[in-house]
Every structure is written in C-alpha cells, then in structure tokens.
Amino acid sequence: RALTKNTLTKALQSSNSLLVLESLKLIGSVMKRLEFFINDVNSSPRGKIMCTSITDYLRKRLPDLQVLLSTRSRFDPFVGDANKAQGINFIVTMQVCEVIRR
C-alpha cells in the first residue's frame, strides 16, 4: 500500500527522531526523482501536461508545509535543552531544509 498524506504527517509528528529523519529522507527522495522526471519530459507539450498531473497528485499526498515547518522548530538544534541529542536534531533540521528547498 502506498504511503498517504496522513501516514507521512503522523511520521513527521512522531517523537522518534529516527522515524522523522527517515520520513524526511523519503520525501526528499521522491521530490528529487520528480525533479529529474520533470527535467526529462518537460520539453514537449504532452510532457508538460503529464508533469502538471503528477505534480498535483504528489502535492496531495505529501504533508503540508506547516507540518514541515513545525518539524523544523521541534528539532531546532539551537533552541531548547542542552541535554537533548543535538546531533540528531541538527541532521533532522538539515533534512527539513532540504525538503523545503525542493
């Protein structure tokens, strides 16, 4: 079964930093593949229509931007308790930024 928007949103809202990180990696990978696909087929009129359809379809299945932004603020390595695992927080924050950039 394919991952749904609800499943990805719940994964990003999890308190388990490894689950959040891997979910972000998955989203980033999907967006990177979409970018490569669009660059390959976007030259023809038919390709542009197909790209629009696929982009709209994926946009409906990915978590909202607000969820990504709240994930970034929850794992911000520069704010909060110094005893928290700052390393994983930094990695999660960088992955969120990479996903938002795409």
N, C-alpha and C positions, 0 to 999 in steps of 0.2 A: 504494500500500500504506500502511496506517495505521501510525503510529508505535507501537512496542511499548514495554513497560516496559524491556526490555533496551537498546533504542536510546536512550531518554531517559537511562537510567542511565549508559551509556557517554559520552553527550554531556556530562553533568554532571561526569563524572570526567576529562574531557579537560583537557589543559594549555593549550589555546587558550581564552583568556578570552572572546573574541567568541562562540565556539560555546557556551560555558557560559551567557553572558548571553542569547543568543537562545533557547536551550533553556528558560531560566527564564522569559523573556517568553512563550513558547508555553504553558508550563504555567500561568502566571498568567492568560493569556487564556482558556484552557479552563476554569479554575476560576471565573473571573469570569462567563463565559457560563453555566456550570452554576448559579451563584448566582442569576442573573437568571431562568433557566428555572424553578428551584425556587420562587422567589417568585411566578412567574406561575401555575403549575399546582398548587401545594401546597394550594389551598383545598378541593379535592374529595377524597373517599376514593380514587377511582381515580387521581387525580394523585399522591397520597402514595405509592401502590404503585409508580407509574411512576418517581417521584423516587428511591425507595429502590433500584430496579433499576438506574437509570442511575448513581447514585452508587456503588453496589457495582461496576459494570462499570468506571467510570473509576478507582476506587481500585485495581483490579487492574492497570491499565495505567500508572499513574503510579509514579515512583520512590519507594522507601521514604523515610521521614522521616530515617533515618540518613544516607542519601546527601545529602539537602539540608543536614543539619547539618554533614557533613564538607566540603561545598562552601563553606559559610559560613566555616568555620575555615580552609580553604585560601586564601581570598581576603580574609581579615580585613585591612583597611587599617591597623589599629593595631598589628599584630604583624608582625615579620619584617624583611626587608631594606629599608632606606630607599631603595635604588636601584630597587626594583620600581615598576611603574606604579601608583602609589597611587590615581589617579583611577578607573581601570577596576576596581580592587579594591573601591573604595567603591561603585561602581554595582552590581557583582555582588552585594556583600553586601546592599545595599538591596533588590535584586530577590529574593534568597533570603528575606529577612524578609517581603516582601510575599506570596510564595508560601506560606510557613509560616503567615502570619496568616490566610489563607483556609482 
